[in-house]
Amino acid sequence: MKSEGAKAPFFVFEQTSPRAMNPLATTTPSGESGEKTRPELLADLKASIQALLDGYFVEQDWFVVESRWSGDARKLTVNLDGDRGVTIEVCTGLNRAIGALLDEHPWDSPVLLEVGSPGADTPFSMPRQYPQHIGRRLQVTTLLGETHEGTLLEADENGFGLETKAGTERFSYEQVRPSRVLLPF
């Protein structure tokens, strides 16, 4: 159960490609004529997953906030958000879609897949995250280092309005660092 004013809980679904964990799975030799090298296979896998992410939520209430590969390409973390939050079903659906792509791809190393939603205290990384928090208290830091706290009044494609102790202030997204919700604990 989520508390009033708090964002949906952080969900993470982990999956490792069963095909990649199979010791009998065939590997693609590097450098053979007509075969892709390991770096080429990895680049192809990353491009295939990015294409899936780019098209998965078209014209829906959910969106990808971030996708991040570990340096050794053994872990892929995908964070989702939505205009009205994220459900466990949305995370599970995307996890299954990426998992199916991993199973079909010739990349032969295991990939730990985490699909989840950002935690309630995770800073916003894109303008589309602001409207769902109208009415909540935010902490905003400008690029000049000034910190403002107040209630989010409105948000549009150009910026947002914040009711602070000094009155109503308007900020463009370009003039602030990632903002965060102030949790009422």
N, CA, C and O of each residue as an XYZ file, in Angstrom:
740
protein
N       0.854     -1.180      0.000
C       0.000      0.000      0.000
C       0.892      1.232      0.000
O       1.853      1.311      0.764
N       0.574      2.178     -0.848
C       1.406      3.375     -0.873
C       0.771      4.462     -0.029
O      -0.453      4.570      0.049
N       1.614      5.267      0.601
C       1.104      6.331      1.448
C       0.667      7.510      0.593
O       1.127      7.672     -0.537
N      -0.216      8.324      1.133
C      -0.722      9.488      0.415
C       0.434     10.393      0.038
O       1.237     10.770      0.891
N       0.520     10.740     -1.236
C       1.553     11.646     -1.719
C       2.848     10.952     -2.109
O       3.706     11.573     -2.737
N       3.015      9.689     -1.758
C       4.238      8.976     -2.129
C       4.068      8.350     -3.501
O       2.958      7.997     -3.899
N       5.146      8.218     -4.204
C       5.146      7.621     -5.524
C       5.043      6.107     -5.385
O       5.304      5.554     -4.316
N       4.667      5.452     -6.454
C       4.565      3.991     -6.464
C       5.887      3.392     -5.995
O       6.947      3.979     -6.208
N       5.825      2.221     -5.356
C       7.058      1.612     -4.862
C       7.990      1.232     -5.999
O       7.582      1.122     -7.155
N       9.237      1.036     -5.645
C      10.267      0.652     -6.608
C      10.090     -0.826     -6.906
O      10.129     -1.651     -5.993
N       9.897     -1.172     -8.172
C       9.772     -2.564     -8.593
C      11.008     -2.938     -9.379
O      11.494     -2.148    -10.188
N      11.517     -4.125     -9.152
C      12.616     -4.638     -9.965
C      12.310     -6.090    -10.287
O      12.015     -6.892     -9.400
N      12.383     -6.408    -11.545
C      12.245     -7.785    -11.986
C      13.565     -8.178    -12.592
O      14.040     -7.539    -13.531
N      14.164     -9.227    -12.062
C      15.444     -9.680    -12.575
C      15.237    -10.944    -13.390
O      14.424    -11.802    -13.046
N      15.975    -11.038    -14.457
C      15.904    -12.208    -15.317
C      17.262    -12.385    -15.963
O      17.884    -11.415    -16.395
N      17.714    -13.609    -16.027
C      18.918    -13.927    -16.775
C      18.501    -14.835    -17.907
O      17.756    -15.792    -17.695
N      18.963    -14.553    -19.088
C      18.588    -15.326    -20.263
C      18.897    -16.807    -20.048
O      20.061    -17.156    -19.855
N      17.878    -17.705    -20.075
C      18.118    -19.134    -19.883
C      19.052    -19.697    -20.949
O      19.875    -20.562    -20.650
N      18.937    -19.218    -22.191
C      19.785    -19.698    -23.270
C      21.247    -19.393    -22.966
O      22.130    -20.213    -23.217
N      21.489    -18.204    -22.423
C      22.862    -17.813    -22.125
C      23.433    -18.615    -20.960
O      24.647    -18.803    -20.882
N      22.582    -19.089    -20.054
C      23.044    -19.868    -18.910
C      23.261    -21.336    -19.265
O      23.849    -22.069    -18.470
N      22.808    -21.785    -20.424
C      22.908    -23.172    -20.836
C      24.338    -23.471    -21.272
O      24.813    -22.888    -22.246
N      25.040    -24.372    -20.569
C      26.425    -24.654    -20.942
C      26.535    -25.354    -22.291
O      27.621    -25.399    -22.868
N      25.431    -25.904    -22.809
C      25.456    -26.570    -24.102
C      25.130    -25.629    -25.253
O      25.171    -26.028    -26.417
N      24.807    -24.381    -24.931
C      24.469    -23.414    -25.985
C      25.679    -23.207    -26.881
O      26.815    -23.200    -26.408
N      25.435    -23.042    -28.154
C      26.538    -22.836    -29.089
C      27.020    -21.401    -29.010
O      26.247    -20.479    -28.749
N      28.281    -21.233    -29.234
C      28.850    -19.890    -29.234
C      29.233    -19.532    -30.655
O      29.465    -20.400    -31.496
N      29.295    -18.230    -30.903
C      29.680    -17.763    -32.222
C      31.175    -17.486    -32.213
O      31.627    -16.625    -31.458
N      31.944    -18.175    -33.015
C      33.394    -17.941    -33.027
C      33.710    -16.520    -33.487
O      33.081    -15.995    -34.406
N      34.677    -15.923    -32.846
C      35.103    -14.574    -33.234
C      36.040    -14.653    -34.419
O      36.912    -15.520    -34.478
N      35.860    -13.759    -35.349
C      36.794    -13.597    -36.434
C      36.626    -14.544    -37.605
O      37.322    -14.384    -38.607
N      35.733    -15.524    -37.528
C      35.558    -16.405    -38.681
C      34.916    -15.637    -39.819
O      34.143    -14.704    -39.600
N      35.234    -16.027    -40.998
C      34.703    -15.369    -42.178
C      33.177    -15.425    -42.175
O      32.598    -16.505    -42.053
N      32.527    -14.278    -42.307
C      31.065    -14.213    -42.361
C      30.406    -14.163    -40.999
O      29.203    -13.910    -40.934
N      31.124    -14.389    -39.903
C      30.568    -14.350    -38.557
C      30.878    -12.997    -37.924
O      31.909    -12.382    -38.197
N      29.970    -12.557    -37.083
C      30.209    -11.304    -36.361
C      31.161    -11.546    -35.196
O      31.159    -12.616    -34.589
N      31.965    -10.545    -34.898
C      32.851    -10.612    -33.735
C      32.029    -10.359    -32.482
O      30.894     -9.890    -32.570
N      32.581    -10.661    -31.331
C      31.866    -10.419    -30.063
C      31.488     -8.942    -29.913
O      30.351     -8.649    -29.544
N      32.405     -7.999    -30.187
C      31.994     -6.590    -30.086
C      30.852     -6.248    -31.053
O      29.971     -5.459    -30.712
N      30.862     -6.830    -32.242
C      29.771     -6.584    -33.195
C      28.463     -7.191    -32.696
O      27.403     -6.579    -32.829
N      28.533     -8.399    -32.119
C      27.330     -9.031    -31.567
C      26.750     -8.194    -30.426
O      25.537     -8.006    -30.339
N      27.631     -7.695    -29.553
C      27.166     -6.876    -28.437
C      26.540     -5.579    -28.940
O      25.492     -5.165    -28.446
N      27.166     -4.944    -29.906
C      26.617     -3.709    -30.479
C      25.249     -3.984    -31.108
O      24.325     -3.182    -30.971
N      25.126     -5.120    -31.797
C      23.858     -5.503    -32.407
C      22.789     -5.760    -31.339
O      21.640     -5.344    -31.496
N      23.168     -6.445    -30.251
C      22.231     -6.712    -29.160
C      21.750     -5.404    -28.535
O      20.552     -5.216    -28.324
N      22.678     -4.509    -28.242
C      22.319     -3.221    -27.636
C      21.399     -2.424    -28.564
O      20.437     -1.810    -28.104
N      21.688     -2.432    -29.857
C      20.848     -1.706    -30.820
C      19.456     -2.331    -30.902
O      18.462     -1.612    -31.001
N      19.376     -3.657    -30.862
C      18.077     -4.342    -30.915
C      17.238     -4.020    -29.687
O      16.037     -3.774    -29.798
N      17.870     -4.021    -28.513
C      17.138     -3.700    -27.279
C      16.722     -2.238    -27.284
O      15.609     -1.916    -26.868
N      17.596     -1.341    -27.748
C      17.224      0.077    -27.796
C      16.049      0.302    -28.740
O      15.160      1.099    -28.441
N      16.035     -0.387    -29.869
C      14.915     -0.270    -30.808
C      13.619     -0.760    -30.157
O      12.564     -0.152    -30.337
N      13.697     -1.847    -29.408
C      12.520     -2.342    -28.692
C      12.038     -1.306    -27.682
O      10.842     -1.024    -27.603
N      12.971     -0.734    -26.905
C      12.609      0.272    -25.899
C      11.999      1.516    -26.545
O      11.033      2.080    -26.030
N      12.567      1.938    -27.670
C      12.075      3.143    -28.347
C      10.641      2.982    -28.837
O       9.892      3.959    -28.875
N      10.249      1.777    -29.209
C       8.913      1.567    -29.755
C       7.909      0.940    -28.818
O       6.726      0.866    -29.151
N       8.338      0.488    -27.659
C       7.474     -0.302    -26.782
C       6.283      0.478    -26.227
O       5.173     -0.052    -26.183
N       6.488      1.708    -25.810
C       5.435      2.480    -25.155
C       4.893      3.624    -26.010
O       4.374      4.599    -25.464
N       5.000      3.530    -27.327
C       4.520      4.596    -28.199
C       3.031      4.837    -27.937
O       2.228      3.904    -27.925
N       2.685      6.101    -27.729
C       1.303      6.541    -27.484
C       0.664      5.835    -26.300
O      -0.527      5.526    -26.333
N       1.440      5.577    -25.254
C       0.923      5.004    -24.018
C       1.279      5.920    -22.858
O       1.987      6.911    -23.035
N       0.781      5.584    -21.665
C       1.014      6.398    -20.479
C       2.377      6.167    -19.834
O       2.748      6.894    -18.912
N       3.130      5.172    -20.299
C       4.404      4.833    -19.688
C       5.548      5.195    -20.622
O       5.361      5.345    -21.830
N       6.734      5.332    -20.044
C       7.904      5.696    -20.843
C       9.172      5.225    -20.143
O       9.196      5.036    -18.927
N      10.217      5.043    -20.930
C      11.519      4.639    -20.406
C      12.243      5.890    -19.933
O      12.439      6.833    -20.699
N      12.637      5.888    -18.668
C      13.388      6.999    -18.099
C      14.872      6.809    -18.371
O      15.589      7.762    -18.675
N      15.320      5.569    -18.258
C      16.747      5.302    -18.400
C      16.947      3.823    -18.732
O      16.237      2.959    -18.218
N      17.910      3.550    -19.586
C      18.402      2.183    -19.773
C      19.916      2.262    -19.671
O      20.557      3.110    -20.293
N      20.471      1.360    -18.874
C      21.903      1.458    -18.561
C      22.523      0.057    -18.549
O      22.042     -0.840    -17.857
N      23.578     -0.112    -19.312
C      24.350     -1.350    -19.322
C      25.514     -1.216    -18.351
O      26.091     -0.136    -18.219
N      25.862     -2.293    -17.675
C      27.071     -2.285    -16.849
C      28.280     -2.259    -17.786
O      28.154     -2.567    -18.971
N      29.430     -1.897    -17.267
C      30.637     -1.793    -18.086
C      31.033     -3.090    -18.762
O      31.592     -3.076    -19.859
N      30.743     -4.221    -18.109
C      31.093     -5.515    -18.689
C      29.950     -6.136    -19.489
O      30.058     -7.278    -19.936
N      28.857     -5.395    -19.673
C      27.690     -5.821    -20.456
C      27.029     -7.075    -19.897
O      26.412     -7.842    -20.636
N      27.160     -7.277    -18.600
C      26.509     -8.439    -17.982
C      25.204     -8.061    -17.294
O      24.474     -8.931    -16.820
N      24.911     -6.766    -17.238
C      23.693     -6.320    -16.563
C      23.075     -5.167    -17.341
O      23.763     -4.229    -17.743
N      21.765     -5.254    -17.546
C      20.999     -4.180    -18.167
C      19.922     -3.750    -17.187
O      19.108     -4.566    -16.756
N      19.916     -2.477    -16.834
C      18.917     -1.914    -15.940
C      18.044     -0.962    -16.749
O      18.555     -0.071    -17.427
N      16.721     -1.151    -16.676
C      15.774     -0.295    -17.372
C      14.818      0.275    -16.331
O      14.156     -0.473    -15.611
N      14.747      1.605    -16.255
C      13.819      2.269    -15.343
C      12.684      2.888    -16.136
O      12.905      3.571    -17.135
N      11.461      2.639    -15.675
C      10.239      3.128    -16.322
C       9.540      4.122    -15.418
O       9.723      4.107    -14.201
N       8.747      4.976    -16.013
C       7.840      5.836    -15.260
C       6.579      5.958    -16.088
O       6.523      5.482    -17.222
N       5.580      6.587    -15.529
C       4.329      6.741    -16.242
C       3.639      8.024    -15.854
O       3.920      8.611    -14.809
N       2.734      8.450    -16.705
C       2.015      9.692    -16.434
C       1.186      9.589    -15.157
O       0.862     10.603    -14.538
N       0.845      8.365    -14.767
C       0.126      8.140    -13.509
C       0.816      7.048    -12.693
O       0.159      6.314    -11.955
N       2.136      6.940    -12.824
C       2.881      5.919    -12.101
C       3.055      4.662    -12.944
O       2.641      4.615    -14.103
N       3.669      3.651    -12.352
C       3.971      2.402    -13.037
C       3.423      1.246    -12.213
O       3.500      1.251    -10.984
N       2.872      0.263    -12.901
C       2.364     -0.925    -12.209
C       3.329     -2.085    -12.379
O       4.201     -2.070    -13.248
N       3.160     -3.069    -11.550
C       3.986     -4.270    -11.628
C       3.768     -4.985    -12.967
O       4.695     -5.591    -13.503
N       2.558     -4.916    -13.503
C       2.249     -5.561    -14.781
C       3.015     -4.920    -15.939
O       3.448     -5.616    -16.857
N       3.179     -3.618    -15.898
C       3.929     -2.918    -16.949
C       5.392     -3.347    -16.916
O       5.985     -3.627    -17.958
N       5.976     -3.399    -15.711
C       7.372     -3.826    -15.581
C       7.546     -5.267    -16.049
O       8.505     -5.586    -16.752
N       6.623     -6.127    -15.662
C       6.691     -7.535    -16.053
C       6.589     -7.694    -17.566
O       7.328     -8.481    -18.157
N       5.684     -6.958    -18.194
C       5.515     -7.044    -19.647
C       6.778     -6.666    -20.398
O       7.185     -7.363    -21.328
N       7.406     -5.555    -19.996
C       8.639     -5.143    -20.668
C       9.767     -6.134    -20.382
O      10.566     -6.439    -21.268
N       9.833     -6.635    -19.156
C      10.844     -7.625    -18.811
C      10.732     -8.848    -19.719
O      11.743     -9.362    -20.198
N       9.517     -9.308    -19.952
C       9.314    -10.479    -20.816
C       9.699    -10.184    -22.268
O      10.282    -11.032    -22.943
N       9.374     -8.985    -22.741
C       9.710     -8.628    -24.126
C      11.227     -8.584    -24.326
O      11.741     -9.099    -25.318
N      11.938     -7.967    -23.380
C      13.401     -7.912    -23.494
C      13.990     -9.313    -23.318
O      14.931     -9.687    -24.018
N      13.433    -10.083    -22.381
C      13.911    -11.447    -22.164
C      13.782    -12.299    -23.409
O      14.685    -13.075    -23.721
N      12.673    -12.170    -24.132
C      12.484    -12.924    -25.378
C      13.529    -12.518    -26.409
O      14.058    -13.367    -27.127
N      13.829    -11.216    -26.484
C      14.857    -10.756    -27.421
C      16.224    -11.331    -27.040
O      16.982    -11.756    -27.912
N      16.539    -11.345    -25.739
C      17.813    -11.915    -25.277
C      17.912    -13.396    -25.629
O      18.970    -13.876    -26.034
N      16.804    -14.113    -25.472
C      16.795    -15.550    -25.771
C      17.028    -15.835    -27.252
O      17.647    -16.842    -27.595
N      16.547    -14.972    -28.123
C      16.647    -15.187    -29.565
C      17.957    -14.689    -30.167
O      18.342    -15.118    -31.254
N      18.635    -13.798    -29.476
C      19.847    -13.186    -30.010
C      21.036    -14.134    -29.860
O      21.099    -14.877    -28.882
N      21.983    -14.127    -30.808
C      23.135    -15.024    -30.726
C      24.181    -14.648    -29.668
O      25.181    -15.353    -29.534
N      23.981    -13.567    -28.918
C      24.913    -13.214    -27.842
C      24.916    -14.370    -26.855
O      23.851    -14.813    -26.425
N      26.102    -14.872    -26.484
C      26.187    -16.102    -25.711
C      26.576    -15.917    -24.245
O      26.844    -16.907    -23.564
N      26.615    -14.707    -23.746
C      26.942    -14.462    -22.343
C      25.677    -14.115    -21.574
O      24.771    -13.486    -22.120
N      25.607    -14.523    -20.301
C      24.418    -14.194    -19.519
C      24.285    -12.688    -19.314
O      25.275    -11.975    -19.152
N      23.045    -12.223    -19.326
C      22.737    -10.821    -19.071
C      21.709    -10.787    -17.950
O      20.624    -11.353    -18.082
N      22.047    -10.128    -16.849
C      21.103     -9.923    -15.772
C      20.244     -8.726    -16.154
O      20.763     -7.633    -16.381
N      18.947     -8.926    -16.223
C      18.019     -7.886    -16.653
C      17.211     -7.416    -15.468
O      16.573     -8.219    -14.788
N      17.232     -6.107    -15.212
C      16.418     -5.505    -14.164
C      15.508     -4.461    -14.794
O      15.982     -3.502    -15.404
N      14.214     -4.647    -14.648
C      13.230     -3.681    -15.130
C      12.452     -3.218    -13.910
O      11.899     -4.036    -13.176
N      12.408     -1.920    -13.693
C      11.729     -1.403    -12.520
C      11.314      0.034    -12.690
O      11.477      0.632    -13.754
N      10.772      0.578    -11.616
C      10.407      1.990    -11.614
C      11.346      2.706    -10.656
O      11.815      2.110     -9.686
N      11.629      3.989    -10.920
C      12.500      4.723    -10.005
C      11.842      4.811     -8.630
O      10.617      4.852     -8.521
N      12.644      4.839     -7.609
C      12.117      5.000     -6.262
C      11.519      6.386     -6.071
O      11.773      7.301     -6.855
N      10.726      6.526     -5.023
C      10.035      7.795     -4.760
C      10.992      8.954     -4.549
O      10.635     10.106     -4.797
N      12.201      8.666     -4.094
C      13.160      9.740     -3.846
C      14.169      9.922     -4.979
O      15.132     10.674     -4.835
N      13.954      9.238     -6.103
C      14.841      9.379     -7.256
C      14.559     10.699     -7.967
O      13.404     10.992     -8.276
N      15.587     11.496     -8.231
C      15.358     12.772     -8.933
C      14.752     12.558    -10.318
O      15.009     11.546    -10.970
N      13.947     13.519    -10.756
C      13.354     13.471    -12.095
C      14.470     13.648    -13.114
O      15.399     14.425    -12.895
N      14.381     12.935    -14.212
C      15.405     13.086    -15.239
C      14.821     13.601    -16.555
O      15.555     13.805    -17.522
N      13.504     13.811    -16.594
C      12.889     14.319    -17.824
C      11.625     15.121    -17.486
O      10.965     14.851    -16.483
N      11.295     16.100    -18.323
C      10.125     16.945    -18.062
C       8.817     16.171    -17.927
O       7.935     16.593    -17.179
N       8.672     15.068    -18.620
C       7.414     14.315    -18.579
C       7.111     13.769    -17.178
O       5.976     13.371    -16.914
N       8.081     13.741    -16.294
C       7.864     13.228    -14.950
C       7.207     14.245    -14.011
O       6.700     13.857    -12.959
N       7.203     15.511    -14.358
C       6.682     16.535    -13.456
C       5.158     16.521    -13.280
O       4.703     16.569    -12.137
N       4.344     16.458    -14.340
C       2.894     16.610    -14.158
C       2.256     15.649    -13.157
O       1.322     16.037    -12.455
N       2.732     14.415    -13.074
C       2.125     13.461    -12.147
C       2.360     13.841    -10.687
O       1.749     13.261     -9.789
N       3.246     14.816    -10.445
C       3.565     15.220     -9.076
C       2.942     16.563     -8.686
O       3.287     17.124     -7.646
N       2.033     17.078     -9.507
C       1.359     18.333     -9.157
C       0.663     18.149     -7.813
O      -0.036     17.162     -7.582
N       0.872     19.126     -6.935
C       0.314     19.073     -5.586
C       1.285     18.535     -4.551
O       1.015     18.621     -3.353
N       2.397     17.988     -4.982
C       3.397     17.458     -4.053
C       4.494     18.484     -3.818
O       4.708     19.388     -4.626
N       5.185     18.325     -2.696
C       6.296     19.219     -2.374
C       7.554     18.727     -3.066
O       7.879     17.540     -3.035
N       8.264     19.673     -3.698
C       9.500     19.358     -4.415
C      10.663     20.150     -3.853
O      10.486     21.211     -3.254
N      11.842     19.620     -4.055
C      13.071     20.374     -3.838
C      13.684     20.578     -5.208
O      13.916     19.623     -5.948
N      13.943     21.835     -5.538
C      14.467     22.212     -6.847
C      15.778     22.954     -6.624
O      15.847     23.857     -5.791
N      16.810     22.581     -7.360
C      18.085     23.289     -7.297
C      18.388     23.822     -8.683
O      18.380     23.078     -9.664
N      18.653     25.112     -8.753
C      18.970     25.726    -10.043
C      20.407     25.408    -10.423
O      21.185     24.935     -9.595
N      20.755     25.667    -11.669
C      22.126     25.463    -12.128
C      23.104     26.397    -11.416
O      24.308     26.142    -11.382
N      22.572     27.478    -10.848
C      23.400     28.418    -10.087
C      23.597     27.970     -8.644
O      24.308     28.627     -7.885
N      22.963     26.838     -8.251
C      23.132     26.299     -6.909
C      22.090     26.757     -5.904
O      22.186     26.397     -4.730
N      21.102     27.532     -6.313
C      20.051     27.995     -5.400
C      19.040     26.870     -5.198
O      18.583     26.263     -6.166
N      18.689     26.589     -3.936
C      17.726     25.543     -3.624
C      16.393     26.169     -3.257
O      16.329     27.121     -2.479
N      15.320     25.614     -3.835
C      13.963     26.080     -3.579
C      13.115     24.878     -3.180
O      13.245     23.799     -3.759
N      12.250     25.067     -2.191
C      11.304     24.031     -1.806
C       9.912     24.616     -1.889
O       9.680     25.765     -1.515
N       8.990     23.811     -2.385
C       7.619     24.289     -2.483
C       6.722     23.252     -3.125
O       7.150     22.145     -3.452
N       5.469     23.636     -3.297
C       4.464     22.755     -3.880
C       4.407     22.967     -5.384
O       4.320     24.098     -5.861
N       4.456     21.875     -6.120
C       4.369     21.940     -7.581
C       2.937     22.307     -7.957
O       2.000     21.572     -7.642
N       2.769     23.442     -8.629
C       1.446     23.943     -9.004
C       1.018     23.506    -10.393
O      -0.143     23.163    -10.614
N       1.958     23.519    -11.328
C       1.655     23.170    -12.717
C       2.942     22.837    -13.435
O       4.034     23.227    -13.023
N       2.779     22.093    -14.534
C       3.934     21.728    -15.353
C       3.475     21.590    -16.793
O       2.416     21.025    -17.066
N       4.278     22.109    -17.712
C       3.981     21.977    -19.139
C       5.284     21.697    -19.878
O       6.307     21.428    -19.249
N       5.254     21.758    -21.194
C       6.445     21.404    -21.972
C       7.600     22.390    -21.800
O       8.739     22.056    -22.124
N       7.331     23.601    -21.294
C       8.373     24.613    -21.146
C       8.975     24.702    -19.756
O      10.114     25.144    -19.601
N       8.223     24.287    -18.739
C       8.710     24.407    -17.369
C       7.611     24.125    -16.372
O       6.619     23.467    -16.684
N       7.804     24.637    -15.155
C       6.847     24.344    -14.086
C       6.778     25.501    -13.098
O       7.694     26.319    -13.005
N       5.672     25.549    -12.363
C       5.459     26.565    -11.343
C       5.509     25.936     -9.968
O       4.979     24.846     -9.752
N       6.147     26.624     -9.043
C       6.336     26.129     -7.689
C       5.882     27.199     -6.711
O       6.305     28.350     -6.813
N       5.027     26.834     -5.765
C       4.586     27.754     -4.711
C       5.567     27.619     -3.562
O       5.593     26.592     -2.883
N       6.384     28.657     -3.337
C       7.390     28.647     -2.280
C       7.012     29.666     -1.212
O       6.009     30.368     -1.346
N       7.802     29.748     -0.165
C       7.566     30.750      0.891
C       7.638     32.162      0.315
O       6.988     33.074      0.824
N       8.423     32.344     -0.742
C       8.590     33.659     -1.366
C       7.465     33.979     -2.351
O       7.390     35.098     -2.859
N       6.587     33.005     -2.625
C       5.520     33.205     -3.601
C       5.629     32.187     -4.727
O       6.331     31.182     -4.614
N       4.924     32.466     -5.806
C       4.945     31.556     -6.947
C       6.172     31.843     -7.808
O       6.426     32.985     -8.190
N       6.923     30.792     -8.103
C       8.114     30.927     -8.941
C       7.967     30.005    -10.138
O       7.439     28.899    -10.021
N       8.432     30.462    -11.277
C       8.379     29.676    -12.518
C       9.801     29.296    -12.915
O      10.704     30.132    -12.880
N       9.999     28.036    -13.293
C      11.304     27.535    -13.693
C      11.190     26.868    -15.052
O      10.202     26.194    -15.346
N      12.213     27.062    -15.877
C      12.294     26.272    -17.114
C      13.103     25.025    -16.763
O      13.915     25.055    -15.839
N      12.890     23.947    -17.482
C      13.621     22.710    -17.216
C      15.116     22.889    -17.440
O      15.930     22.229    -16.795
N      15.472     23.782    -18.353
C      16.884     24.000    -18.661
C      17.639     24.702    -17.540
O      18.868     24.633    -17.495
N      16.932     25.380    -16.629
C      17.623     26.131    -15.589
C      17.730     25.387    -14.264
O      18.259     25.933    -13.295
N      17.232     24.135    -14.203
C      17.282     23.389    -12.950
C      17.994     22.050    -13.122
O      18.023     21.462    -14.203
N      18.558     21.605    -12.022
C      19.097     20.244    -11.951
C      17.903     19.322    -11.706
O      16.807     19.807    -11.425
N      18.087     18.015    -11.805
C      16.955     17.121    -11.542
C      16.313     17.394    -10.182
O      16.998     17.431     -9.160
N      14.998     17.583    -10.180
C      14.243     17.870     -8.966
C      13.844     16.582     -8.292
O      13.860     15.514     -8.903
N      13.481     16.692     -7.008
C      13.038     15.493     -6.298
C      11.830     15.807     -5.417
O      11.661     16.930     -4.941
N      11.001     14.792     -5.214
C       9.850     14.912     -4.334
C      10.352     14.879     -2.902
O      11.218     14.072     -2.564
N       9.813     15.756     -2.053
C      10.117     15.729     -0.635
C       9.104     14.798      0.032
O       7.908     15.087      0.061
N       9.581     13.710      0.552
C       8.693     12.721      1.157
C       8.268     13.187      2.550
O       9.079     13.746      3.289
N       7.001     12.960      2.914
C       6.473     13.482      4.182
C       6.747     12.579      5.385
O       5.808     12.194      6.082
N       8.000     12.237      5.642
C       8.318     11.404      6.811
C       8.685     12.296      7.954
O       8.991     11.810      9.043
